[in-house]
Amino acid sequence: AQYFDQLECTTPTQYLPRNLPDVKGFEDYMTRLGVSNDDHIILYDRSASGFFAAGRAWFLLKVD
């Protein structure tokens, strides 16, 4: 299990505090977590809302 910090690989701006990361930065971050293209990823969320963080992580993994 790894903790995924969705803000680790983004550069926040005044208007977009949770920007999409650039591709290279995201790839580097996932590599540091030990994730490769051959891995199956299961996302779970322990936030108060229960789905926002996992949903955003899923979106970041799917967006090209």
Secondary structure, 3 states (H helix, E strand, C coil): CCCCCCCCCCCCCCCCCCCCCCHHHHHHHHHHHCCCCCCCCCCCCCCCCCCHHHHHHHHHHHCC
